[in-house]
Amino acid sequence: MTFSDGTWLNPPPDTQIDAAQLTLTTGDRTDFWQDTHYGFRRDDGHFLGQSAPDTFDAQLHFEGDFTALYDQAGLMLRQDPQNWIKAGIEVSDGLIQASCVVTRAGRSDWSVQPLGPVAPGRFGIRVIRVGAAVMVHRPEGAGWVLMRLADFPAGPALIGPTACTPERVGLTVTFSDFSLTTPPSDPLHLSEA
């Protein structure tokens, strides 16, 4: 898979793209969220999607200077504004958090796992879809750790990099190593990075 195969939902104000890397700079106060707790609906984050089969293993690496509250980047799996998953990292409570938002039927939920202090860094994310089940993993050491097992509607969807800055403008993120392959035989328990 190459980044040039994707189509933008809400193109960012600045991008550089080639087969190996995508660098983007976020627009002002962009986000994806639907209703829960905050009471608002936002669907103006940046997402570069391409067709996703019902069964796949998507991996992505990315780096940036994540500093402000809710700065975020990672992978998105999306059917429409009411049904999507975004997974990666997000700044919250003064920490870089491994983050996953699952939105079904227009309601979002959010789960986080603290990774460490806020600092620039390189991160990875892995999203595996098998029919109506989606498994989200984050790297740890030489392997992958399960963050989330979620239900997701079967049928056509898009997969690709996403980035948002709900509280500011101008986060630059570089994405690389995007792959879309066949899932392993045991997609819940991964032993190798």
WOSUL-V161905 format. One line per field, one symbol per residue. psi: psi as a letter, one per 30 degrees, with the letter a starting at -180 (. if undefined). A space follows every 50 residues. Layout:
# WOSUL-V161905
psi->???
This chain:
# WOSUL-V161905
psi->klffflkkjiklfklkkaeflkklklakhklkkjekefglkkhglkkjkl kklfkljkkkllllijelkgkllbkkkkeaffjlkkkblkkkhglkkkkk kkkkhgkklkklkkfalklllkllkkkkkjcgkkkkklkjbgakkkekjl kkklaklkkaklklifgalgkkkkklhkljaklleifejkfk.
